[in-house]
């Protein structure tokens, strides 16, 4: 069952710490980004992938997404301008009033957790997990109009840190205790920035009882 919200996957980064495109890393039977599209596509009415301009992308995302026609490809106007700019671009193409947004390096993301966060939005502008004192703006829910305006203001002021949006909007902060009720081991928040992170994610995948 899908909900009317959109899902946005940001896939236009440099992957500098990993040294190769994280979105294309093999994970189970597919790449990480393909797994994200499959996971979110079954739960959200719209899936948007925001990528770098074709001339600057690190991999052929058009070729990769050919097998996923329901995923809508949106390209950044300028390469590597940062997640705040990329999220603003994704929100501009979102049909839903709210959108779940994530980075492309969350191989164990769970759509049920994403949907539960969407259900928490109420009258807030955004919903963000906060774990170990750190907000998680790339595993969060955004209301399109106020968040688009805040991101535009940030871009105009040359503020590139996506986390800074929390000071400009009304955020529902989801505590680690609340998150663990949804995701006991917080696997949805496990990103693969380094080779060691990737190896750990693969170990967790092998330990998982459910096929992926």
Secondary structure, 3 states (H helix, E strand, C coil): CCEEEEEEEECCCCCCCCCCCHHHCEECCEEHHHHHHHHHHCCEEEEEEEECCCCCCCCCHHHHHCCCCCEEEEECCCCCCCHHHHHHHHHHCCCCCEEEEEECCCCCCCHHHHHHHHHCCCCCCEEEEEECCEEEEEEEEEEHHHHHHHHHHHHHCCCCCHHHHHHCCCEEEECHHHHHHHCCCCHHHCCCCCHHHHHHHHHHHHHCCCCC
